[in-house]
Amino acid sequence: MNEIKLPVHIQALLACWKDFADRYADLPPPLPVVEVELHLDELAGLLPFAEEQFKWLQDWNRRLVRWASQSLAERLAQPDTPEQVMWFTAAKIGDFADELVYQREVLKVHFQGDAAGMSALAARLDVLCHVLLRKLLDFAADIGAAMTPEALAAATRQDGQLALEFTLSLGCDEGIEQLRQWLEAQQKAVNIQEFSAADWLFVAVVLIGTFLFLVRFGSEGVFYLIVAILAIAALVFIIRYPLLVLLAIIFGVGIGS
């Protein structure tokens, strides 16, 4: 029985990605995630930085998927792809990993700063980068494990090309969405904090004043209170929708005349 040999370009891919796996065998652990209570000014400073990081991650993910679905897939499908060309194309995965490694170093600097909020955000971003790196390694390992002689023989079409199908989905968008939800939760918590001292005091004064007003004027005071509420509601409506009010006045004057 003749032994089935791997095509030369597949051998180049496996050798390249073995070097890639060995290079990143010992990934530094993610930064420790800490829980913090943010203030309004601190949160306002975090949001632009977070959006900048999200845009970078989305761009990185788009470039990665485009490389895998176009350059890599096309080279793999052609059995006559030169060994050096296949190696050069496959080695691109290391460039994407290097970008994440560099980004983690940047986040580490922000994590070690004095701002607790920035440290909390940087740690969560670093966790996402660590997960993406790990999934990138898993993707390379899964592709390599699937490149058996038997599988390649079954995937070979009559024209000699390889009908290989694979999907690269690292969950980058899902990770970004989770970070957005964390920021939204921080925003809600900040809003509650900001509505504490002076605002609650104002509400208490209004309630006490309303109670004393009703006690002083009895049932007659209820009427005046309702009128006051309607007046405030009308004022708010006029401020928010001045064009509608103007049109209503013009329409009313037109009907009256």
VENSULSUL-V315981 format. One line per field, one symbol per residue. psi: psi as a letter, one per 20 degrees, with the letter a starting at -180 (. if undefined). burial: I if it has 9 or more other ideal C-beta (glycine too) atoms within 8 Angstrom, else O. A space follows every 50 residues. Layout:
psi = ???
burial = ???
This chain:
psi = ppppqqqghhhgghgghghgghhkhnpqqqqppqproqrghghhhhgggg hggggggggggghghgggifgggghhhoijpqghggggghihhhghhhgh gghhhghhghhjahohghggghghhhgghggggghgghgggggghilqhg hhhhiprhjiqpmppqpooikghghghhhghghhhhgghghgghkeehgh ggggggggggghghhgichhhgghggggghggghggghhhmhgggghggg gghggh.
burial = OOOOOIIOIIIIIIIIIIOIIOOIOOOOOIIOIOOOOIOIOIIOIIIOII OOIIOIIIOIIOIIIOIIOOIIIOIIIIIOIOIOIIIOIIIIIIOIIOII IOIIOOIIOIIOOOOIIIIIIIIIIIIIIIIIIIIIIOIIIOIIOOIOIO IIOOIIOOOOIIOOOOOIOIIIOOIIOOIIOIIOOIIOIIOOIOOOOOII OOOOOOOOOIOOIIOOIOOOIIOIIOOOOOOOOOOOIIOOOOOOIOOOOO OOOOOOO
